[in-house]
């Protein structure tokens, strides 16, 4: 699906060998344009390529930045009606993380490369961290601290001091080798110019600052290792303590994502893909967890509920590839989880799929394989979803 997100041009290939004077060739743009899905999935409308990264302007829900798996960076100022390619000369076309400075929204950070666990032949690597200080009009690679190859999982900016950033780097591109040197949680105190690694573990999945306590930060580590799980920092990300009480055995957690309630900051939710030794794409291995004490203790919720996707032949799970979670900023009981399908709870306990158009994943409310769900900070009625079919808005 990511092919539709690339910049594509086409000519008459039959004349390539016959016409030596290439200056006479005429080219016309053939993309990127969305395409209408197959008839059996017509409810998904126009689809494009995989969207991994997304960031919404802090005061205008119509201004959105997205990063494609292999299609560059894009910006809309009208809620997605039209899009502008804002990085046509970028060295990387793959982006896994975006963050907007909440105080000066003209400043945007873009981490290149996407991260996932398993299915390594279908991952796209990146080349560093980029920054714009003019709303995406121009970009600059601002640091070489991460090395030549990068796979960003997340970037977050402290809401209390925009010079302080945290980043999560992983891999998943096992052709480059497991446990790349730059995997882990990183911190910058000078607006991204220099970075130091504060969790030196492979496959960092997620990172966030506490909304109201400037000293507290959270992170998560996957990779099915002894150190997988949830982490808390009480010194703005300088050091970390594992906080896994109530979570599964760390050795079976391959990916774990989380979100914090903006209305009740002590409430957190996590979603984890936990295949254990059965590292295969079929079956049901994703589980949901909830903490009501700031991440110190966890309880599994909606236990026994499949959180993958349902086909006519049964359920299967792609949490190694598409996994995301978002808590409604004004209702801590309303949570969305994305996997193959979109799942929702309105009571903070039990999830069920949102599929108004049928009884299997073809009835999903938008294109399947969900990678990102973001509420607009200034108007929580606006929700954007990045998936294998592009980007959708509610």
FENQUI-V976739 format. One record per run of one state. SS is the DSSP state (alpha for helix, beta for strand, coil for the rest). FROM is the first residue (numbers start at 1). TO is the last residue. If there is no record, write none. Layout:
BEGIN
ss-><SS	SS>
from-><FROM	FROM>
to-><TO	TO>
END
This chain:
BEGIN
ss-><coil	alpha	coil	beta	coil	alpha	coil	alpha	coil	beta	coil	beta	coil	alpha	coil	beta	coil	beta	coil	beta	coil	beta	coil	beta	coil	beta	coil	beta	coil	alpha	coil	beta	coil	beta	coil	beta	coil	beta	coil	beta	coil	beta	coil	alpha	coil	beta	coil	beta	coil	beta	coil	beta	coil	beta	coil	beta	coil	alpha	coil	beta	coil	beta	coil	beta	coil	beta	coil	beta	coil	beta	coil	beta	coil	beta	coil	beta	coil	beta	coil	beta	coil	alpha	coil	beta	coil	beta	coil	beta	coil>
from-><1	2	6	9	11	13	16	22	25	28	30	35	37	39	45	46	48	51	57	64	69	73	77	84	86	95	101	108	114	120	123	126	127	129	133	140	144	150	151	152	158	165	170	174	177	184	189	196	200	204	210	217	222	229	234	241	243	250	253	255	261	268	274	282	283	286	292	299	302	309	312	314	317	324	328	335	339	342	346	352	354	361	364	370	376	383	388	390	394>
to-><1	5	8	10	12	15	21	24	27	29	34	36	38	44	45	47	50	56	63	68	72	76	83	85	94	100	107	113	119	122	125	126	128	132	139	143	149	150	151	157	164	169	173	176	183	188	195	199	203	209	216	221	228	233	240	242	249	252	254	260	267	273	281	282	285	291	298	301	308	311	313	316	323	327	334	338	341	345	351	353	360	363	369	375	382	387	389	393	394>
END
